[in-house]
Amino acid sequence: MGAAGTDRRGRIVSFGEVLLRLGASSPGLLFQQPQLEACIGGAEANVAVALAGFGHEVSLLTTLPDNPIGEWARRALLATGISLEAKTMSSSRMGVYYLQPGAMTRPSSVTYDRAHSAFASIAPEAYDWPGLLAGAEWLFVGGITAALGERALAALRNAITAAQAAGVRIAFDTNYRPTLWRGREGEAAAILFELSCEVDLLFAGRRAVALMVGADYSDGEPDEGFHAAAQTMFARAPQLMHMAATRRKVQSSDRQTLTGLLADREGISTSHTIELGNIVDRVGTGDAFAAGVVHGLITGMERAATIHFATTCAEWAHSVPGDFLRASVEDIAALAAGSGDVRR
């Protein structure tokens, strides 16, 4: 995996909405069969679970409904090894997304049902950020929270302000989801850019940066476009130290390629391109990649080793159903070594 550097592990705090995922059995259509498969997910929860699996101390901050579904989610999350700081709301609901898995050239599709969820409805001042961030080294947040409405956006801004005041480094995944910004499309670019300029680590590809700054990075080689986009963000965001993204080429729903890219103020590293065949589940793979980058930076890996590790995390996540990356550092290392034989 390359040089590991100095391990500087500290507590990681992840803040975001926990979701109930209801999915059709692959490769069926939604409601083609009379049952759906249920599991827990959500971008920030996915990152938290992955980092806990890598041996980090991780706290997930969220709000859950005070009902049996919220309690089931609580138990499922605690079983992964994370610490859970969850506010509860009575007479509320959990956000839901419905997954229709793809097959052959038919793509997967996601339908969100998140309006008026407990997380989106709670008052921003309900979170005691100085206390919740005490002793933390990193805060992980995402643009999906910003898309959920004014209350969630205010809580996100409060979290970032408190992290800056406490000297906690911030990782932000733009995670632009057009359907979640419906009715607020004109605000999306400005809000995501504002938040991106306040962080230390940014997850954004060249299209996301183009959306935020109104530029075009599509000319030339994709790696050059990403590097140019990263340089734009470094110039506009003095605190920003790293920017990461994946480049995906889709041949079909179960056959794709993936390449990881990581830039800092000194240059760019690109992973080898991974051939993904017979994909089991694509949802959550970007979160696995993000967790891999955070792990690499926390443990002092060199830039090239970090992006190789993170992209291998995404590769592993494609092979397992559900949103969560359930793997150890040793699992990822074994996959990167390239042997598909039985481990005994």
C-alpha positions as CSV (number, residue, x, y, z in Angstrom):
1,M,0.0,0.0,0.0
2,G,3.0,2.3,0.2
3,A,4.5,4.2,3.0
4,A,2.1,4.6,6.0
5,G,3.9,7.5,7.6
6,T,3.0,8.5,11.1
7,D,-0.3,7.3,12.6
8,R,-2.0,10.3,14.1
9,R,-5.4,8.8,15.0
10,G,-7.9,11.0,16.7
11,R,-11.7,10.8,17.0
12,I,-13.7,11.4,13.8
13,V,-17.1,13.0,14.0
14,S,-19.5,12.4,11.1
15,F,-22.7,14.4,10.9
16,G,-25.7,13.6,8.6
17,E,-29.0,11.9,8.1
18,V,-29.5,8.2,8.6
19,L,-31.8,6.7,6.0
20,L,-33.9,3.6,5.7
21,R,-33.1,1.9,2.4
22,L,-35.9,-0.2,0.7
23,G,-34.7,-2.0,-2.4
24,A,-36.0,-4.4,-4.9
25,S,-34.2,-7.8,-5.1
26,S,-31.7,-7.6,-7.9
27,P,-32.3,-7.4,-10.8
28,G,-36.0,-6.8,-10.3
29,L,-38.0,-3.6,-10.6
30,L,-39.5,-1.8,-7.6
31,F,-42.7,-3.5,-6.5
32,Q,-42.3,-6.2,-9.2
33,Q,-42.3,-8.6,-6.2
34,P,-44.4,-8.1,-3.1
35,Q,-41.5,-7.4,-0.8
36,L,-38.5,-5.0,-0.5
37,E,-35.2,-5.5,1.2
38,A,-34.5,-3.2,4.1
39,C,-31.2,-1.9,5.4
40,I,-29.7,1.3,7.0
41,G,-27.6,3.8,5.1
42,G,-26.9,7.4,4.5
43,A,-23.6,9.0,3.2
44,E,-22.2,10.2,6.5
45,A,-23.3,7.1,8.3
46,N,-21.6,5.0,5.6
47,V,-18.3,6.9,6.1
48,A,-18.5,6.5,9.8
49,V,-19.0,2.8,9.7
50,A,-16.2,2.3,7.2
51,L,-13.8,4.3,9.4
52,A,-14.8,2.3,12.5
53,G,-13.9,-0.8,10.6
54,F,-10.5,0.6,9.9
55,G,-9.9,0.9,13.7
56,H,-10.7,4.6,14.2
57,E,-12.8,6.0,17.0
58,V,-15.8,7.4,15.3
59,S,-18.9,9.3,16.4
60,L,-22.0,9.6,14.3
61,L,-24.2,12.7,15.1
62,T,-27.7,12.5,13.7
63,T,-31.4,12.8,14.7
64,L,-33.7,9.7,14.7
65,P,-37.4,9.4,15.1
66,D,-38.6,8.2,18.5
67,N,-40.3,5.1,17.2
68,P,-39.5,1.4,16.5
69,I,-37.9,2.3,13.2
70,G,-35.5,4.8,14.8
71,E,-34.7,2.3,17.5
72,W,-33.9,-0.4,14.9
73,A,-31.6,2.0,13.2
74,R,-29.9,2.9,16.5
75,R,-29.2,-0.8,17.2
76,A,-28.0,-1.5,13.7
77,L,-25.6,1.4,13.8
78,L,-24.2,0.6,17.3
79,A,-23.6,-3.0,16.1
80,T,-21.0,-1.6,13.6
81,G,-18.7,-0.3,16.4
82,I,-19.4,3.4,16.1
83,S,-20.4,5.7,18.9
84,L,-23.8,7.2,18.2
85,E,-24.9,10.6,19.4
86,A,-28.5,10.7,18.2
87,K,-31.1,13.3,19.1
88,T,-34.7,11.9,18.9
89,M,-37.9,13.5,17.8
90,S,-41.4,12.2,18.7
91,S,-44.1,12.3,16.0
92,S,-41.5,12.3,13.3
93,R,-40.2,9.9,10.6
94,M,-37.0,8.6,9.2
95,G,-35.9,9.6,5.7
96,V,-36.3,6.8,3.2
97,Y,-34.8,6.0,-0.2
98,Y,-36.1,3.4,-2.6
99,L,-33.5,1.6,-4.8
100,Q,-34.3,-0.1,-8.1
101,P,-31.1,-2.0,-9.0
102,G,-29.9,-1.9,-12.6
103,A,-29.2,-4.8,-14.9
104,M,-27.4,-5.0,-18.2
105,T,-27.7,-1.5,-19.8
106,R,-30.6,-0.5,-17.6
107,P,-29.2,1.8,-14.9
108,S,-30.1,1.7,-11.2
109,S,-32.4,4.4,-9.9
110,V,-33.0,6.0,-6.5
111,T,-36.2,7.6,-5.4
112,Y,-36.0,9.8,-2.2
113,D,-38.7,10.2,0.4
114,R,-37.0,12.5,2.9
115,A,-39.3,15.6,3.3
116,H,-40.1,16.5,6.9
117,S,-37.8,13.8,8.4
118,A,-36.6,14.0,12.0
119,F,-33.2,15.0,10.8
120,A,-34.4,17.7,8.5
121,S,-36.9,19.1,11.0
122,I,-35.0,19.4,14.2
123,A,-34.0,22.9,15.3
124,P,-30.3,23.7,14.5
125,E,-29.6,24.8,18.1
126,A,-30.4,21.3,19.4
127,Y,-26.8,20.3,18.7
128,D,-24.2,21.4,21.3
129,W,-21.4,21.6,18.8
130,P,-18.5,22.6,21.2
131,G,-19.4,19.7,23.4
132,L,-20.0,17.2,20.5
133,L,-16.7,18.1,18.9
134,A,-14.6,18.1,22.1
135,G,-11.5,15.9,21.5
136,A,-12.2,15.4,17.8
137,E,-9.6,15.6,15.1
138,W,-11.9,15.5,12.0
139,L,-15.4,16.4,11.2
140,F,-17.0,14.7,8.1
141,V,-20.0,16.4,6.5
142,G,-21.7,16.5,3.1
143,G,-23.7,18.6,0.7
144,I,-26.7,16.3,1.0
145,T,-27.3,17.8,4.4
146,A,-27.3,21.3,2.8
147,A,-29.9,20.1,0.3
148,L,-32.4,19.0,3.0
149,G,-33.7,22.5,3.9
150,E,-32.9,25.6,5.9
151,R,-32.8,23.9,9.3
152,A,-30.4,21.2,8.2
153,L,-28.3,23.8,6.3
154,A,-28.1,26.0,9.4
155,A,-27.0,23.0,11.6
156,L,-24.3,22.2,9.0
157,R,-23.0,25.8,9.0
158,N,-23.0,25.7,12.8
159,A,-21.0,22.5,12.8
160,I,-18.4,23.9,10.4
161,T,-18.1,27.1,12.4
162,A,-17.6,25.2,15.7
163,A,-15.1,22.8,14.1
164,Q,-13.0,25.8,12.8
165,A,-13.1,27.4,16.2
166,A,-11.9,24.2,17.9
167,G,-9.2,23.5,15.3
168,V,-10.9,20.4,14.0
169,R,-10.1,19.6,10.4
170,I,-13.1,19.3,8.1
171,A,-13.9,16.9,5.2
172,F,-16.8,17.9,2.9
173,D,-18.3,15.7,0.2
174,T,-20.3,17.9,-2.2
175,N,-22.5,14.9,-3.1
176,Y,-24.7,16.9,-5.5
177,R,-28.1,15.2,-5.9
178,P,-30.3,17.2,-8.3
179,T,-33.5,15.7,-7.0
180,L,-32.8,16.8,-3.5
181,W,-32.3,20.4,-4.6
182,R,-35.6,20.5,-6.6
183,G,-37.1,24.0,-6.2
184,R,-33.8,25.4,-4.9
185,E,-31.6,24.7,-8.0
186,G,-30.5,28.3,-8.2
187,E,-29.1,28.1,-4.7
188,A,-27.2,24.9,-5.0
189,A,-24.0,26.1,-6.6
190,A,-23.6,29.1,-4.3
191,I,-24.2,27.1,-1.1
192,L,-21.9,24.2,-2.1
193,F,-19.2,26.6,-3.1
194,E,-19.6,28.5,0.2
195,L,-19.2,25.3,2.2
196,S,-16.4,24.0,0.0
197,C,-14.3,27.1,0.8
198,E,-14.4,26.4,4.5
199,V,-12.9,22.9,4.6
200,D,-9.6,21.1,4.6
201,L,-10.5,18.1,2.4
202,L,-13.0,18.4,-0.4
203,F,-14.6,15.6,-2.4
204,A,-15.6,17.0,-5.7
205,G,-14.9,16.1,-9.3
206,R,-14.5,18.5,-12.2
207,R,-18.2,18.6,-12.9
208,A,-19.0,19.5,-9.3
209,V,-16.4,22.3,-9.4
210,A,-17.7,23.5,-12.8
211,L,-21.2,23.7,-11.2
212,M,-19.9,25.7,-8.3
213,V,-17.7,28.2,-10.1
214,G,-19.3,28.4,-13.6
215,A,-16.3,27.1,-15.4
216,D,-15.7,24.3,-17.9
217,Y,-13.1,21.6,-17.3
218,S,-14.2,19.2,-20.0
219,D,-11.5,19.9,-22.5
220,G,-8.4,17.7,-22.7
221,E,-7.7,14.6,-20.6
222,P,-9.9,13.9,-17.6
223,D,-7.0,13.9,-15.2
224,E,-5.9,17.3,-16.5
225,G,-9.5,18.6,-16.1
226,F,-9.6,17.4,-12.5
227,H,-6.2,19.0,-11.7
228,A,-7.3,22.3,-13.2
229,A,-10.5,22.2,-11.1
230,A,-8.5,21.4,-8.0
231,Q,-6.2,24.4,-8.7
232,T,-9.2,26.6,-9.0
233,M,-10.5,25.5,-5.6
234,F,-7.0,25.8,-4.0
235,A,-6.8,29.4,-5.3
236,R,-10.2,30.3,-3.9
237,A,-10.2,28.4,-0.7
238,P,-7.0,29.2,1.4
239,Q,-7.8,26.5,4.0
240,L,-8.3,23.7,1.5
241,M,-5.4,21.2,1.4
242,H,-6.7,18.2,-0.5
243,M,-9.3,17.5,-3.1
244,A,-10.4,14.0,-4.2
245,A,-12.7,12.4,-6.7
246,T,-13.3,9.2,-8.7
247,R,-13.6,8.9,-12.5
248,R,-16.1,6.2,-13.6
249,K,-16.7,4.8,-17.0
250,V,-19.9,2.8,-17.4
251,Q,-20.3,0.0,-19.9
252,S,-23.3,-1.5,-18.2
253,S,-24.9,-1.7,-14.7
254,D,-22.6,-4.5,-13.7
255,R,-19.4,-3.7,-15.7
256,Q,-17.6,-0.4,-15.1
257,T,-14.1,1.0,-14.5
258,L,-13.1,3.2,-11.6
259,T,-10.0,5.5,-11.1
260,G,-9.3,7.5,-8.0
261,L,-7.7,11.0,-8.1
262,L,-6.2,13.0,-5.2
263,A,-4.7,16.5,-5.5
264,D,-2.9,18.6,-2.9
265,R,-1.1,21.9,-3.4
266,E,2.0,20.2,-4.6
267,G,0.5,17.9,-7.3
268,I,-1.9,15.1,-8.2
269,S,-1.8,11.3,-7.8
270,T,-4.0,8.9,-9.8
271,S,-4.7,5.4,-8.9
272,H,-4.6,2.5,-11.3
273,T,-7.9,1.9,-13.1
274,I,-9.9,-0.9,-11.6
275,E,-12.0,-3.1,-13.7
276,L,-15.3,-3.7,-12.0
277,G,-17.1,-6.8,-13.3
278,N,-20.3,-8.4,-11.9
279,I,-21.0,-5.5,-9.6
280,V,-23.1,-6.5,-6.6
281,D,-24.1,-3.1,-5.3
282,R,-22.9,0.4,-6.4
283,V,-24.7,2.5,-3.7
284,G,-22.3,3.6,-1.0
285,T,-19.1,3.0,-2.9
286,G,-18.3,6.7,-3.1
287,D,-18.6,6.9,0.7
288,A,-16.2,3.9,1.0
289,F,-13.8,5.9,-1.2
290,A,-14.2,9.0,1.0
291,A,-13.5,6.9,4.1
292,G,-10.4,5.5,2.5
293,V,-9.0,9.0,1.7
294,V,-9.7,10.2,5.3
295,H,-8.0,7.1,6.7
296,G,-5.0,7.7,4.5
297,L,-4.6,11.3,5.6
298,I,-5.1,10.5,9.3
299,T,-2.5,7.7,9.3
300,G,0.0,9.8,7.3
301,M,0.1,7.8,4.1
302,E,1.7,9.4,1.1
303,R,-0.6,10.9,-1.5
304,A,-0.1,8.0,-3.9
305,A,-0.7,5.4,-1.3
306,T,-3.8,7.2,0.0
307,I,-5.5,7.2,-3.4
308,H,-4.6,3.6,-4.0
309,F,-6.1,2.6,-0.7
310,A,-9.2,4.7,-1.1
311,T,-9.9,3.3,-4.6
312,T,-9.5,-0.2,-3.4
313,C,-12.0,0.5,-0.6
314,A,-14.5,1.5,-3.4
315,E,-13.7,-1.7,-5.2
316,W,-14.4,-3.8,-2.2
317,A,-17.7,-1.9,-1.6
318,H,-18.9,-2.8,-5.1
319,S,-18.8,-6.5,-4.1
320,V,-21.1,-6.4,-1.1
321,P,-24.8,-5.7,-0.8
322,G,-25.9,-2.8,1.3
323,D,-24.6,0.7,1.9
324,F,-22.0,-0.1,4.5
325,L,-18.3,-0.9,3.8
326,R,-17.7,-3.9,6.1
327,A,-13.9,-4.4,5.8
328,S,-10.8,-4.0,7.8
329,V,-7.5,-2.4,6.6
330,E,-6.2,-5.9,6.2
331,D,-9.1,-6.9,4.0
332,I,-8.4,-3.9,1.7
333,A,-4.7,-4.7,1.6
334,A,-5.4,-8.3,0.6
335,L,-7.7,-7.1,-2.2
336,A,-5.1,-4.6,-3.4
337,A,-2.5,-7.5,-3.5
338,G,-4.6,-9.0,-6.3
339,S,-5.3,-12.5,-5.1
340,G,-8.8,-13.8,-5.5
341,D,-8.0,-17.1,-3.8
342,V,-9.5,-18.3,-0.5
343,R,-7.8,-16.8,2.5
344,R,-7.2,-19.4,5.2
